[in-house]
Amino acid sequence: MPATNRGRHRALTDAAIELLATSGVHGLTHRAVEKAAGLPPGTASNYFRSREALLVATAERVAELHFADMDRVSQSYYSATNRTESAPEDVAGQVTDLLTASLLEAATTFRGRYLAVFELQLEAVRRPVLASALAGLLDNSAQFTAGHHAQLGLPIPRERIPTLITLYAGTLFTLVAAPPETISEEGVRGVVRAIVHGTLPELKAR
C-alpha cells in the first residue's frame, strides 16, 4: 500500500462499505470500488492485492468508524451528565440510555455501515482469513467497551461484556433488517431494558 496516501485508502474502503450495503458482497470488486470512489482503474489493486485483502481492509475500516462513534457517544454522554469518579446510582438506567442511543443511531443514521458488517460476517463463514480478522476486531471491541465503562464509572463486570456485545449485535441485526420507518426509540428501549436486566440482574433497573 502506498505509504503517503492514507486518504485514498480510506476513500476506497469507504466506497467498499457503501457497495456492500447496496450490492452485497458479490458486487464488491476492485473496479467497482474504484468507480464508486472516483479513482482511476488500477488504484484498488495497488492498495489491495486480492479481493480478500480488500474485504479485510473494509472490515478494519468499519471497526475504525465504529470505535470512533463509540468514543464520540461516550464523550458526549460524559459531558452531558457531568460525571464524577463516584459510582453512579442508577447504573442499569445509564447503560440502558447508552445502548438505546447507540442502537438507534446505528440502525438509522449508519444503517448502510452495519448492513456492510453483516455482509462481511456472512462472507467470513467461507473465508478463514476474514473470519480471523473479524475475530480480532471483536476482541478489540470488548477491550474498547471495557475502557468506556471505566471512563464513565460504570461498574460492569468485564466477564459480562461479551454477552452484552452479542445481544447488542443480535438486536442491531434485527433493526437493520427491518424497514427503517418501523424503528422507534420506545421499541428499542424496551429491548435494551430486557438485555440489561438479563445480563446485569444485580443492578437496579430504571
PyMOL commands that set and color helices and strands:
alter all, ss='L'
color gray80, all
select helices_A, chain A and resi 6-23+25-27+30-37+43-47+51-81+91-107+111-124+128-151+158-177+180-182+185-199
alter helices_A, ss='H'
color red, helices_A
deselect
rebuild
show_as cartoon
